[in-house]
């Protein structure tokens, strides 16, 4: 298994860029805030360096997992490097989001009594993010 740290750094950074767009008030941010019962004032607290730094490190861990997962799928399917494309990686990333992230999001949401819309919004973000991150590490 080839391991390219630059690809993982770019993939992890992509999760922050996707989040900035996806959760922007002009995209889905206001719907997310309403579904989570959050206000602008609620989001003003906290150490943003720790929040974004932590999110980046955790996204790096996700990126490594996705690379290990996609390489395992290549070995099982054919062992061929012809499948190592952005599109193929994105497909596996999207499937992985539904098989791994979705159950986790929904379980946590049920116990936290979150609205279904809140769970769907988070799932949408993670499907897009897993697809792009896995596409990056698979193609690179």
Legacy VTK file of the C-alpha trace (Angstrom):
# vtk DataFile Version 3.0
C-alpha trace
ASCII
DATASET POLYDATA
POINTS 140 float
0.000 0.000 0.000
1.457 3.320 -1.068
1.016 6.089 1.468
1.140 9.709 0.349
0.977 12.140 3.277
0.411 15.103 0.964
-2.734 13.431 -0.396
-3.965 12.884 3.169
-3.252 16.479 4.157
-5.159 17.728 1.100
-8.011 15.296 1.803
-8.210 16.425 5.442
-8.131 20.078 4.399
-10.906 19.379 1.881
-13.194 18.396 4.758
-12.811 21.891 6.218
-13.426 23.559 2.858
-16.494 21.385 2.241
-17.773 22.198 5.734
-17.239 25.937 5.218
-19.343 25.782 2.056
-21.939 23.219 3.180
-22.645 24.835 6.564
-22.477 28.418 5.254
-25.675 30.354 6.061
-26.374 30.845 2.350
-26.181 27.097 1.692
-27.434 24.852 4.550
-26.081 26.647 7.618
-29.332 28.290 8.710
-31.241 25.000 8.301
-28.559 23.209 10.353
-28.639 25.860 13.084
-32.442 25.688 13.282
-32.441 21.862 13.363
-29.878 21.915 16.190
-31.575 24.790 18.057
-28.449 26.929 17.762
-28.138 30.703 17.437
-25.330 32.896 16.162
-24.471 33.684 19.789
-24.186 29.963 20.601
-21.527 29.608 17.907
-19.421 32.586 18.981
-17.857 30.801 21.947
-15.029 28.347 21.932
-11.402 28.351 20.898
-11.525 28.270 17.099
-7.871 27.194 16.814
-8.622 24.102 18.894
-11.903 23.435 17.079
-10.448 23.706 13.566
-7.107 22.144 14.521
-8.903 19.229 16.161
-11.239 18.863 13.175
-8.223 18.765 10.839
-6.411 16.098 12.892
-9.563 13.983 13.118
-10.154 14.381 9.373
-6.574 13.199 8.823
-7.415 10.049 10.811
-10.532 9.552 8.659
-8.431 10.011 5.520
-6.003 7.293 6.635
-8.907 4.932 7.412
-10.452 5.603 4.013
-7.133 4.853 2.281
-6.783 1.566 4.144
-10.405 0.730 3.317
-10.127 1.552 -0.383
-6.853 -0.349 -0.741
-8.466 -3.376 0.906
-11.365 -3.131 -1.551
-8.895 -3.035 -4.455
-7.190 -6.182 -3.224
-10.497 -7.995 -2.840
-11.985 -6.857 -6.155
-9.116 -7.361 -8.567
-5.821 -6.129 -7.244
-5.744 -3.852 -10.273
-4.520 -0.294 -10.114
-6.921 0.599 -12.946
-9.567 1.170 -10.285
-7.453 3.835 -8.575
-9.335 6.864 -9.867
-11.106 9.795 -8.264
-14.510 8.457 -9.334
-13.901 4.963 -8.017
-12.612 6.347 -4.733
-15.581 8.709 -4.475
-17.982 5.805 -4.982
-16.341 3.820 -2.185
-16.273 6.909 0.018
-19.986 7.505 -0.459
-20.793 3.870 0.276
-18.573 3.965 3.365
-20.379 7.079 4.599
-23.694 5.227 4.414
-22.290 2.079 6.027
-20.195 3.719 8.768
-21.029 7.398 9.277
-24.814 7.174 8.840
-25.423 4.656 11.626
-23.187 6.628 13.980
-24.867 9.941 13.155
-28.364 8.520 13.535
-27.600 6.668 16.786
-26.116 9.787 18.369
-28.970 11.902 17.003
-31.601 9.578 18.463
-30.063 9.654 21.932
-29.581 13.431 21.773
-33.198 13.771 20.602
-32.102 15.643 17.471
-34.537 16.309 14.678
-34.364 14.001 11.669
-33.401 17.006 9.540
-30.312 17.508 11.709
-29.233 13.917 11.082
-29.899 14.232 7.344
-27.891 17.446 7.114
-24.911 15.866 8.848
-25.203 12.728 6.731
-25.208 14.838 3.561
-22.014 16.563 4.667
-20.280 13.264 5.457
-21.344 11.562 2.228
-19.908 14.452 0.223
-16.807 14.648 2.415
-16.075 10.904 2.405
-16.564 10.811 -1.365
-14.183 13.703 -2.011
-11.611 12.598 0.557
-11.556 9.020 -0.757
-11.486 10.273 -4.333
-8.409 12.345 -3.492
-6.471 9.600 -1.734
-7.450 6.975 -4.320
-6.468 9.061 -7.328
-3.315 10.527 -5.823
LINES 1 141
140 0 1 2 3 4 5 6 7 8 9 10 11 12 13 14 15 16 17 18 19 20 21 22 23 24 25 26 27 28 29 30 31 32 33 34 35 36 37 38 39 40 41 42 43 44 45 46 47 48 49 50 51 52 53 54 55 56 57 58 59 60 61 62 63 64 65 66 67 68 69 70 71 72 73 74 75 76 77 78 79 80 81 82 83 84 85 86 87 88 89 90 91 92 93 94 95 96 97 98 99 100 101 102 103 104 105 106 107 108 109 110 111 112 113 114 115 116 117 118 119 120 121 122 123 124 125 126 127 128 129 130 131 132 133 134 135 136 137 138 139
